[in-house]
C-alpha cells in the first residue's frame, strides 16, 4: 500500500501508524510523548497531521492513526503549525526550563511568558511516558495521581515506593528531564529512595542499582553478566570481530 506523506510516496503495511511510516522514510513529525519501545498514547498531541481523503482534510494524531488504505498526509501545513503552536504554548508553560520545550518554542515562535504566568519550578508536561515505561518494566511504581491543576506523576501517597527498583527507565524516557536522578558515590537517589549501585565488572564504573540488576537477572533465562551498556556493546563487537577474523 502507498501512503503519500508531504508528497513522498511511502510503502506501508495495513495497520501501520502514520508516525512509524514517516519515521521509516526520514520524514520528521515532532513528538514529546512517543517512544519507539512503547505503544503510542497521543498524550502530547504534537504529532498531529492532516489526512486528505476524497478531497477533504481532517486532523489526526499520527502516533495513533493506523492506515487502512491509500491516503495523503501533510505534516507541516500552516493549519497544523498553528495548532501545534497552541499545543506548544500550553506545554511550554508547564515546563519552561526544559531544553526540548525551549527548542520547540524557538522553532514555532512561541513565547508563553507573554500570555501566561510561568511557574519556573514546574517541569512535567504530564505526557505519561514515565508511567508507561515503568509499567513496561512490569513494576508500576509510579502513576498519574490527582485531577485538574494538581494532577501529577507520583509514587503511591507520595511515599518512597517499595516497588521501585531504581532502574531510572522513567527518567531516561522523560522528554523534559522532569524526573530527578542523582548518582553519586555509588548511591542512586530517585523518587525519594536511595539505592546502592553496582560496578561494571570490566570498566569498574557504577552503572545500575543492585535491585535493578537482580530484577533483570531473575527475569532472564540466560546468565546476566555484571557489565555496563558500553562494555556489553564492546564485548559484542569483539565477538563479531573474532567471528570475522576466523573466516
Ligand atoms: S526508577 Fe522506579 S519508578 Fe522509575 S521506571 Fe524504574 S522502577 Fe519505575
Boltz pocket constraint, residues with backbone or C-beta under 6 A from the ligand:
constraints:
  - pocket:
      binder: B
      contacts: [[A, 130], [A, 133], [A, 134], [A, 137], [A, 139], [A, 140], [A, 141], [A, 142], [A, 163], [A, 164], [A, 165], [A, 166], [A, 167], [A, 168], [A, 169], [A, 170], [A, 171], [A, 190], [A, 191]]
      max_distance: 6.0
